[in-house]
Amino acid sequence: MLKRPSLLPFARRFVGIFTERDVLYKVAAQEVDLDQLLVGTLMPPQPESLHVDDDLVYALNQMSLGGYRYIPLLDDQGRPTRVVSERGIVDALAALFAQDVFNLPPAPPLGVPRDWEGA
């Protein structure tokens, strides 16, 4: 199940998305006056979004092409309803295929040959 972030009651239209990556790249890595800085100036001007009825594969494609870790979902009126995250998708897929995921060995030996040919 994808987690639903709490949305403020006044969220009547989607104006942008502000993530921890924005904080790291646009605030922490720069010399800025935090008392004068507005969040709206740090958000992308026309962020990608999806409709609540879009398929998961479309969300994955948009996130992959854009390099996004989050993408907002909008309703028919363009209001934000949820935010899809990479982590949420992975958690949902792990729950959907729990039998397969949880039966994997804890640390599969990667790159270790099974036979010692030539040794």
Buried (B, 14 or more C-beta within 10 A) or exposed (E): EBEEEEEEEEEEEBEBBBBEEBEEEBBEEEEEEEEEEEEEEBBEEEBBBBEEEBEEEEBBEBBEEEEBEBBBBBEEEEBBBBBBBBEBBEBBEEEEEEEEEEEEEEEEEEEEEEEEEEE
